[in-house]
Amino acid sequence: MSTSHSASAPTRIPPGVVAAGDYEAVARERLDPAAWAYFSGGAADEITLRRNREAWDALSLQPRVLRRVAGGHTRLELLGRTLAHPLLLAPIAYQRMAHPDGEIGSACAAAAQEAGMVLSLQASTPMEDVARAVLREAQRGPLWLQLYLQRQRGHTVELLRRAEAAGYEAIVLTVDAPTSGARDRERRAGYRLPTGITAVNLAGVPQPAAAASTAGSSVLFDDLLQSAPTWDDVEWLLGQTRLPVLLKGVLHEDDARQAAALRVAGLVVSNHGGRTLDTAVTTAWALPRIVDAVGGALPLLVDGGIRRGTDVLKAVALGARAVLVGRPYVFALASAGALGVAHVLRLLRDELEIAMALSGCATLADATPSLLVHEDA
């Protein structure tokens, strides 16, 4: 497999693409089968992957009419910053496998559209290069780094210091993936990283290798999970950086309460896009329960299945401060490079404004649970 998904790197909006979801079919044609399996697939039977999307569709908007919405806006406050809108790019690894623009293209697109970005620790571009490309953009959204705790704490501290020095504004600690999910689609496609694509930010950091299995032993429980992070590690991490730390991958109310007790800066309600534990609950189901658990103690973000501006409005009405968009933007990256990513963000923002206006919401604060109904309930 080569480093490029095709012989040429497309940089034009494909004909007929008028919604974020339209990029999926284009990307499927342009990505090789293994890369497509990696970016599009989920764990096992992909039940959670499908249900994430279905859960947003199952919620209906009950709009109000004749309200004053002139002069409305999509602004919000998040971690001490005023953001133009509640859209951030979720962390996705190895983006140069989708398009040569890679993570720098996505970051520049986000900056151009005033959106935030969470850079994957497993990015195929150095974190410093991504930061240099966008930090001087006056209207950009926040730039955060996603982190996995490393086996040796010294290596985690080194990554934190690099992030601080490069100008990242928060750390997003992924807590729901102590091991990878059973990704059948990738295995069927024979997925492996192409030549020239690596997790460059982890160069020099030893990665765990599976020990040989023996009778009566478990490679997972007896070896790989011996250094899996715990709440003690989260507490340790909070003392190692001056940056705010958010936890990504929280679905249970008790975990949300424990995180709030540790005074993390925020939570991302996430099931890893259905890529880890199949049949895990959907994020649209979990979000309001976590809102009830933590009250207003800390800001909540959500990802998983966001495809339309109406989804964003529903997420805000359920209690999210902002949303992370994943697959739609990497499909757009594969289809049209940085221009495609910017296009997806613009489409979602425009759709959000339309949905707000048609629902009688002048601001995001007007989107409350009373806006939503579950017609099957």
For each residue, the residues with C-beta under 8 A, 3 or more apart:
1: 32 34 35 192 193 194 195
2: 194 195 196
3: 96 97 100 194 195 196 197
4: 7 9 100
5: 30 31 32 35 97 98 99 334
6: 9 10 30 31
7: 4
8:
9: 4 6 99 100 101 337
10: 6 14 30 99 335 336 337
11: 336 337 338 339
12: 336 339
13: 17 336 339 340 343
14: 10 17 22 23 26 335 336
15:
16: 22
17: 13 14 22 23 26 335 343
18: 22 347
19: 22 308 347
20: 23 307 308 325 328 332 344 347 348
21: 24 307 308 328
22: 14 16 17 18 19 25 26
23: 14 17 20 26 27 328 331 332 334 335 336 340 344
24: 21 27 28 40 327 328 331
25: 22 28 29
26: 14 17 22 23 29 30 331 334 335
27: 23 24 30 31 36 39 40 98 330 331 332 334 335
28: 24 25 31 36 40
29: 25 26
30: 5 6 10 26 27 334 335
31: 5 6 27 28 35 36 39 98 334
32: 1 5 35 36
33: 36 37 189
34: 1 37 38 186 189 190 191 192
35: 1 5 31 32 38 39 97 98 191 194 334
36: 27 28 31 32 33 39 40 189
37: 33 34 40 41 183 185 186 188 189 191
38: 34 35 41 94 97 186 191
39: 27 31 35 36 92 97 98 327 330 331 334
40: 24 27 28 36 37 185 327 331
41: 37 38 46 49 183 184 185 186 275
42: 46 48 49 181 183 185 273 274 275 278
43: 46 48 49 181 182 183 184 274 275 276 277 278
44: 47 181 182 183 184 278 279
45: 184 278
46: 41 42 43 49 50 185 274 278
47: 44 50 51 274 278 279
48: 42 43 51 52 271 274 277 278 279 280 281 282
49: 41 42 43 46 52 53 273 274 275 278
50: 46 47 53 54 274
51: 47 48 54 55 274 282
52: 48 49 55 56 271 273 274 282 283 284 304 305
53: 49 50 56 57 305 307
54: 50 51 57 58 282 305
55: 51 52 58 59 282 283 284 285 305
56: 52 53 59 284 305 306 307 308 310 311 314 315
57: 53 54
58: 54 55 284 374 376
59: 55 56 284 314 372 373 374
60: 372 373 374 375
61: 310 313 314 355 359 371 372
62: 370 371 372 373
63: 358 359 360 371
64: 67 359 360
65: 360
66: 360
67: 64 360 361 362
68: 362
69: 72 356 357 360 361 362
70: 362
71: 362
72: 69 353 356 357 361 362 363
73: 362 363
74: 84 85 86 349 352 353 356 363 364
75: 82 83 84 85 363 364
76: 82 83 85 86 321 322 364
77: 80 81 82 83
78: 81 83 142 266 299 321 322
79: 142 169 170 244 265 266 299
80: 77
81: 77 78 142 169
82: 75 76 77
83: 75 76 77 78 86 114 116 141 142 322
84: 74 75 114 139 141
85: 74 75 76 114 115 349 352
86: 74 76 83 312 316 320 321 322 323 352 364
87: 113 115 116 141 312 322 323 325 345 348 349 352
88: 110 115 116 117 118 141 142 144 301 322 323 324 325
89: 92 106 110 115 116 117 118 324 325 326 329 341 345
90: 118 273 303 324 325 326 329
91: 118 119 120 121 146 172 174 248
92: 39 89 95 120 326 329 330
93: 120 121 122 123 124 199
94: 38 97 98 120 122 123 124 193 197 199
95: 92 98 99 101 102 103 105 106 120 123 124 125 330 333
96: 3 99 100 101 102 103 124 125 197
97: 3 5 35 38 39 94 124 193 194 197
98: 5 27 31 35 39 94 95 102 330 333 334
99: 5 9 10 95 96 102 105 333 334 337
100: 3 4 9 96 337
101: 9 95 96 104 105 106 333 337 338
102: 95 96 98 99 105 106 123 124 125 333
103: 95 96 106 107 119 120 123 124 125 130
104: 101 107 108 125 129 130 133 338
105: 95 99 101 102 108 109 333 337 338 341
106: 89 95 101 102 103 109 110 117 329 330 333 338 341
107: 103 104 110 111 117 119 130 133 134 143
108: 104 105 111 112 133 134 338
109: 105 106 112 113 115 329 338 339 340 341 342 345
110: 88 89 106 107 113 115 116 117 134 140 141 341 342 345
111: 107 108 114 115 117 134 137 139 140 141
112: 108 109 137 342
113: 87 109 110 342 345 346 349
114: 83 84 85 111 139 140 141
115: 85 87 88 89 109 110 111 141 345
116: 83 87 88 89 110 141 142 143 144 322
117: 88 89 106 107 110 111 134 141 142 143 144
118: 88 89 90 91 144 145 146 172 324
119: 91 103 107 123 127 130 143 144 145 146 168
120: 91 92 93 94 95 103 123 146
121: 91 93 145 146 147 148 159 199 201 202
122: 93 94 199 201 202
123: 93 94 95 102 103 119 120 126 127 130 199 200 201
124: 93 94 95 96 97 102 103 197 198 199 200
125: 95 96 102 103 104 129 130 200
126: 123 129 130 200 201
127: 119 123 130 131 145 162 163 166 168 201
128: 131 132 162 165 166
129: 104 125 126 132 133
130: 103 104 107 119 123 125 126 127 133 134 143
131: 127 128 134 135 143 166 167 168
132: 128 129 135 166
133: 104 107 108 129 130
134: 107 108 110 111 117 130 131 137 140 143
135: 131 132 140 143 167
136:
137: 111 112 134 140
138:
139: 84 111 114
140: 110 111 114 134 135 137 143
141: 83 84 87 88 110 111 114 115 116 117
142: 78 79 81 83 88 116 117 169 170
143: 107 116 117 119 130 131 134 135 140 167 168 169
144: 88 116 117 118 119 168 169 170 171 172 246
145: 118 119 121 127 159 163 168 170 171 172
146: 91 118 119 120 121 171 172 173 174 248
147: 121 156 159 160 163 171 172 173 174
148: 121 173 174 177
149: 156 173 229 233 237
150: 153 155 156 159 205
151: 155 206 208 227
152: 155 156 206
153: 150 156 157 236
154: 157 158
155: 150 151 152 158 159 205 206
156: 147 149 150 152 153 159 160 237 240
157: 153 154 160 161 240
158: 154 155 161 162 205
159: 121 145 147 150 155 156 162 163 201 205
160: 147 156 157 163 164 171 240 241 243
161: 157 158 164 165
162: 127 128 158 159 165 166 201
163: 127 145 147 159 160 166 168 171 241 243
164: 160 161 168 241 242 243
165: 128 161 162
166: 127 128 131 132 162 163
167: 131 135 143
168: 119 127 131 143 144 145 163 164 171 243
169: 79 81 142 143 144 243 244
170: 79 142 144 145 243 244 245 246 265
171: 144 145 146 147 160 163 168 237 241 243 244 245 246
172: 91 118 144 145 146 147 245 246 247 248 268
173: 146 147 148 149 234 237 245 246 247 248
174: 91 146 147 148 177 248 249 272
175: 229 234 247 248 249 250
176: 248 249 250 251 270 271 272 276 277
177: 148 174 180 181 249 272 276
178: 225 228 229
179: 220 224 225 228
180: 177 183 276
181: 42 43 44 177 272 275 276 277 278
182: 43 44 278
183: 37 41 42 43 44 180 186 187 191 275
184: 41 43 44 45 187 188
185: 37 40 41 42 46 188 189
186: 34 37 38 41 183 189 191
187: 183 184 190 191
188: 37 184 185
189: 33 34 36 37 185 186
190: 34 187
191: 34 35 37 38 183 186 187
192: 1 34
193: 1 94 97 197 198
194: 1 2 3 35 97 197
195: 1 2 3
196: 2 3
197: 3 94 96 97 124 193 194
198: 124 193 203
199: 93 94 121 122 123 124 202 203
200: 123 124 125 126 203
201: 121 122 123 126 127 159 162
202: 121 122 199 205 207
203: 198 199 200
204:
205: 150 155 158 159 202
206: 151 152 155
207: 202
208: 151 223 224 227
209:
210: 219 223 224
211: 219 222 223
212: 219
213: 217 218 219
214: 217
215:
216:
217: 213 214 222
218: 213 221 222 223
219: 210 211 212 213 222 223 224
220: 179 223 224 225
221: 218 225
222: 211 217 218 219 226
223: 208 210 211 218 219 220 226
224: 179 208 210 219 220 227 228
225: 178 179 220 221 228
226: 222 223
227: 151 208 224
228: 178 179 224 225
229: 149 175 178 233 234
230: 233 234
231: 234 235 258 262
232: 235 236
233: 149 229 230 236 237
234: 173 175 229 230 231 237 238 245 247 259 262 264
235: 231 232 238 239 262
236: 153 232 233 239 240
237: 149 156 171 173 233 234 240 241 245
238: 234 235 241 245 262 263 264
239: 235 236
240: 156 157 160 236 237
241: 160 163 164 171 237 238 245
242: 164
243: 160 163 164 168 169 170 171
244: 79 169 170 171 265 266
245: 170 171 172 173 234 237 238 241 264 265
246: 144 170 171 172 173 264 265 266 267 268 301
247: 172 173 175 234 250 259 264 266 267 268
248: 91 146 172 173 174 175 176 267 268 270
249: 174 175 176 177 268 270 271 272
250: 175 176 247 255 256 259 267 268 269 270 290
251: 176 255 269 270 271 280 281 283 286 290
252: 255 256 286
253: 256 257 289 290 292 293
254: 257 258 293
255: 250 251 252 258 259
256: 250 252 253 259 260 267 290 293 294
257: 253 254 260 261 293 294
258: 231 254 255 261 262
259: 234 247 250 255 256 262 264 267 294 298
260: 256 257 263 264 294 297 298
261: 257 258
262: 231 234 235 238 258 259
263: 238 260
264: 234 238 245 246 247 259 260 267 298
265: 79 170 244 245 246 298 299
266: 78 79 244 246 247 298 299 300 301 321
267: 246 247 248 250 256 259 264 290 294 298 299 300 301
268: 172 246 247 248 249 250 300 301 302 303 324
269: 250 251 283 286 287 290 300 301 302 303 320
270: 176 248 249 250 251 273 283 302 303 304 324
271: 48 52 176 249 251 274 276 277 280 281 282 283 286 304
272: 174 176 177 181 249 275 276 277
273: 42 49 52 90 270 303 304 326 327
274: 42 43 46 47 48 49 50 51 52 271 278 280 304
275: 41 42 43 49 181 183 272
276: 43 176 177 180 181 271 272 280
277: 43 48 176 181 271 272 280
278: 42 43 44 45 46 47 48 49 181 182 274
279: 44 47 48
280: 48 251 271 274 276 277
281: 48 251 271 285 286
282: 48 51 52 54 55 271 285 286 304 305
283: 52 55 251 269 270 271 286 287 302 303 304 305
284: 52 55 56 58 59 287 302 304 305 314 315 318
285: 55 281 282 288 289
286: 251 252 269 271 281 282 283 289 290
287: 269 283 284 290 291 300 302 315 318 319 320
288: 285 291 292 318 319 369
289: 253 285 286 292 293
290: 250 251 253 256 267 269 286 287 293 294 300 319
291: 287 288 294 295 300 318 319
292: 253 288 289 295
293: 253 254 256 257 289 290
294: 256 257 259 260 267 290 291 297 298 300
295: 291 292
296:
297: 260 294
298: 259 260 264 265 266 267 294
299: 78 79 265 266 267 321 322
300: 266 267 268 269 287 290 291 294 319 320 321
301: 88 246 266 267 268 269 320 321 322 323 324
302: 268 269 270 283 284 287 306 315 318 320 323 324
303: 90 268 269 270 273 283 306 323 324 325 326
304: 52 270 271 273 274 282 283 284 326
305: 52 53 54 55 56 282 283 284 311
306: 56 302 303 311 312 315 323 324 325 326 328 348
307: 20 21 53 56 311 328
308: 19 20 21 56 311 312 348 351
309: 312 313 347 348 349 350 351 352 353 354 355
310: 56 61 313 314 351 355
311: 56 305 306 307 308 314 315 323
312: 86 87 306 308 309 315 316 323 348 351 352 355
313: 61 309 310 316 317 352 355 356 359 361 367 371
314: 56 59 61 284 310 311 317 318 371 372
315: 56 284 287 302 306 311 312 318 320 323
316: 86 312 313 319 320 321 323 364 367
317: 313 314 367 368 369 371 372
318: 284 287 288 291 302 314 315 369 372
319: 287 288 290 291 300 316 369
320: 86 269 287 300 301 302 315 316 323
321: 76 78 86 266 299 300 301 316
322: 76 78 83 86 87 88 116 299 301
323: 86 87 88 301 302 303 306 311 312 315 316 320
324: 88 89 90 118 268 270 301 302 303 306
325: 20 87 88 89 90 303 306 328 329 344 345 348
326: 89 90 92 273 303 304 306 329 330
327: 24 39 40 273 330 331
328: 20 21 23 24 306 307 325 331 332 344 348
329: 89 90 92 106 109 325 326 332 333 340 341 344 345
330: 27 39 92 95 98 106 326 327 333 334
331: 23 24 26 27 39 40 327 328 334 335 340
332: 20 23 27 328 329 335 336 340 341 343 344
333: 95 98 99 101 102 105 106 329 330 336 337 338 340 341
334: 5 23 26 27 30 31 35 39 98 99 330 331 340
335: 10 14 17 23 26 27 30 331 332 340
336: 10 11 12 13 14 23 332 333 339 340 343
337: 9 10 11 99 100 101 105 333 340 341
338: 11 101 104 105 106 108 109 333 341 342
339: 11 12 13 109 336 342 343
340: 13 23 109 329 331 332 333 334 335 336 337 343 344
341: 89 105 106 109 110 329 332 333 337 338 344 345
342: 109 110 112 113 338 339 345 346
343: 13 17 332 336 339 340 346 347
344: 20 23 325 328 329 332 340 341 347 348
345: 87 89 109 110 113 115 325 329 341 342 348 349
346: 113 342 343 349 350
347: 18 19 20 309 343 344 350 351
348: 20 87 306 308 309 312 325 328 344 345 351 352
349: 74 85 87 113 309 345 346 352 353
350: 309 346 347 353 354
351: 308 309 310 312 347 348 354 355
352: 74 85 86 87 309 312 313 348 349 355 356
353: 72 74 309 349 350 356 357
354: 309 350 351 357 358
355: 61 309 310 312 313 351 352 358 359 361
356: 69 72 74 313 352 353 359 361 362 363 364 366 367
357: 69 72 353 354 361
358: 63 354 355
359: 61 63 64 313 355 356 367 371
360: 63 64 65 66 67 69 366
361: 67 69 72 313 355 356 357 364 366 367 371
362: 67 68 69 70 71 72 73 356 366
363: 72 73 74 75 356 366
364: 74 75 76 86 316 356 361 367
365:
366: 356 360 361 362 363
367: 313 316 317 356 359 361 364 371
368: 317 371
369: 288 317 318 319 372
370: 62
371: 61 62 63 313 314 317 359 361 367 368
372: 59 60 61 62 314 317 318 369
373: 59 60 62 377
374: 58 59 60 377
375: 60
376: 58
377: 373 374
